[in-house]
């Protein structure tokens, strides 16, 4: 989850710099993202199931998993397709793909392969070589989403299906949007630049559907999936975000150590409003969008 920001942001979004920073952030967060896989499975499990359903992932399917990360959803797809199917997991971070390979090996899944590949360059894959394509919380961070979708369509066979999980709006995802807002205020950061990718770039009403349709996908469908983040305490949620969300550290790059510490304390205090008798329940809503090649 990467959002490239700085106190002196340029007037025009620098896509190349964004890609470089995103790769570095994922390389740094790879170990933490793997450690938090059990939480990801619980938190994003319902959205992942909906994504696999809408993508038509079934026994024998050839599946492309874009921006696969540590591969928790890769394994879910691999179990669905079985021994007669296959999953290719791609990501721009070789460090995080190593975790995906290791997880597949531990699970005894021989039908998983990995490839280091930018999310916008799936046009490099053989044409019409996959029955289904999926992307969980990846499409929102591609600088050129239409280029990424064109590459995905290239790799899908005619009639193949693509499904993606994205965040909806900031208002429906305060577990993440509140920390982002606090950091932006304290670091005196400007608003995101027009066209800049980020966590909520596809969350507005109708935006995800229009984006898929503009790329040429047919029979587009979007589902909302309630996806609360459940942890023992707000402090544990802050630990998850500190360890795994490289974007938040990037946003604090101009701050001194004391200011950073104060900022994390404010975030923990603010997220404390979501503590209940059953523990921390951070509101989150995901959208699952899908279409046919």
C-alpha positions, -999 to 999 in steps of 0.1 A, spaced: 0 0 0 20 29 -12 12 66 -15 41 87 -26 39 121 -9 63 148 2 60 183 17 73 198 -15 52 178 -40 58 187 -76 31 203 -97 28 172 -119 27 136 -107 60 118 -113 49 83 -122 85 69 -126 95 81 -92 63 67 -78 71 32 -92 106 34 -78 94 44 -44 66 18 -44 91 -10 -52 114 1 -24 85 3 1 74 -32 -7 109 -46 -5 112 -30 30 77 -42 41 79 -77 26 88 -96 59 61 -77 79 34 -83 52 42 -120 54 41 -121 92 6 -105 91 -8 -130 67 -31 -145 93 -47 -111 98 -49 -105 60 -67 -138 56 -93 -130 82 -97 -93 73 -98 -97 35 -112 -133 34 -148 -124 24 -136 -99 -3 -111 -125 -16 -138 -151 -19 -160 -126 -38 -131 -118 -61 -125 -154 -69 -162 -160 -75 -165 -130 -98 -134 -140 -117 -148 -174 -123 -119 -192 -107 -127 -229 -109 -110 -263 -110 -86 -264 -140 -85 -226 -144 -53 -208 -154 -51 -178 -131 -30 -146 -132 -26 -129 -98 -15 -93 -103 4 -74 -75 2 -107 -55 23 -96 -26 31 -123 -1 5 -145 -18 -22 -153 7 -49 -149 -20 -26 -167 -45 -29 -198 -23 -66 -195 -21 -68 -194 -59 -44 -223 -62 -65 -244 -39 -96 -236 -60 -80 -245 -94 -65 -278 -81 -38 -299 -96 -51 -294 -132 -50 -256 -129 -23 -231 -123 -16 -197 -108 10 -172 -119 17 -146 -91 33 -114 -103 47 -84 -83 73 -57 -88 90 -68 -55 112 -99 -57 115 -99 -19 77 -102 -14 74 -129 -41 99 -150 -22 74 -152 6 47 -162 -19 69 -190 -32 77 -202 3 41 -201 14 31 -222 -17 58 -247 -9 48 -250 28 12 -255 16 23 -283 -8 9 -263 -38 29 -273 -69 6 -253 -92 20 -218 -82 47 -199 -101 59 -164 -95 74 -137 -118 88 -103 -110 67 -80 -132 54 -44 -131 16 -43 -128 14 -23 -160 35 -47 -181 13 -78 -184 14 -72 -222 47 -90 -219 29 -123 -212 17 -146 -240 -16 -134 -255 -48 -151 -242 -29 -173 -219 -52 -171 -188 -88 -180 -180 -90 -156 -151 -71 -126 -136 -73 -112 -101 -58 -83 -82 -63 -77 -44 -56 -41 -34 -32 -36 -62 -49 -18 -91 -54 14 -70 -16 19 -68 -8 16 -105 2 50 -120 -15 42 -153 -45 21 -145 -57 19 -181 -23 6 -193 -24 -20 -165 -59 -31 -176 -49 -32 -212 -21 -56 -203 -45 -78 -182 -69 -80 -212 -40 -90 -234 -32 -119 -211 -68 -131 -208 -85 -153 -233 -117 -141 -249 -144 -147 -224 -120 -147 -195 -128 -127 -164 -109 -102 -143 -118 -92 -107 -102 -67 -84 -105 -57 -48 -102 -20 -39 -110 3 -10 -142 22 -12 -143 58 1 -122 73 30 -154 78 50 -161 41 50 -125 32 58 -115 53 88 -91 27 101 -68 38 73 -81 72 63 -79 87 98 -41 79 102 -35 93 67 -53 125 75 -35 129 108 -1 125 91 -10 147 63 -20 175 87 10 171 110 35 169 81 18 198 63 14 177 32 -6 190 2 -36 171 -12 -29 143 -36 -22 155 -72 -48 149 -99 -45 114 -113 -22 103 -85 -28 66 -75 -37 59 -39 -58 38 -16 -91 55 -24 -85 63 -61 -112 39 -73 -136 41 -44 -159 69 -55 -195 61 -66 -193 45 -101 -155 50 -105 -144 14 -105 -172 3 -130 -163 32 -153 -126 24 -152 -132 -13 -161 -156 -3 -189 -132 22 -203 -107 -6 -206 -130 -26 -227 -144 -51 -201 -180 -62 -206 -207 -72 -181 -191 -52 -154 -203 -58 -118 -193 -42 -85 -200 -55 -51 -196 -39 -17 -180 -61 10 -180 -51 47 -144 -59 58 -138 -47 94 -103 -50 107 -105 -70 140 -76 -69 164 -73 -70 202 -66 -33 206 -61 0 187 -25 -3 197 -22 -36 178 -38 -19 147 -12 8 149 15 -18 151 1 -35 120 0 -2 101 35 8 113 50 -25 102 31 -30 70 20 3 55 51 18 39 31 47 26 26 61 62 64 62 68 69 79 34 45 106 44 65 112 76 98 115 58 102 152 66 94 148 103 118 144 132 118 114 156 99 132 183 72 144 159 68 109 145 64 95 179 38 121 188 20 114 155 18 77 162 4 84 197 -23 107 182 -32 80 157 -35 54 184 -56 77 205 -79 85 176 -83 48 166 -92 41 202 -127 51 194 -131 18 176 -123 -3 206 -153 -24 218 -160 -50 244 -149 -75 217 -117 -57 209 -107 -33 182 -131 -33 152 -118 -9 125 -145 0 99 -135 -9 64 -154 -14 32 -140 -30 1 -153 -30 -34 -150 -60 -57 -152 -51 -94 -153 -76 -122 -157 -78 -160 -154 -101 -190 -127 -99 -216 
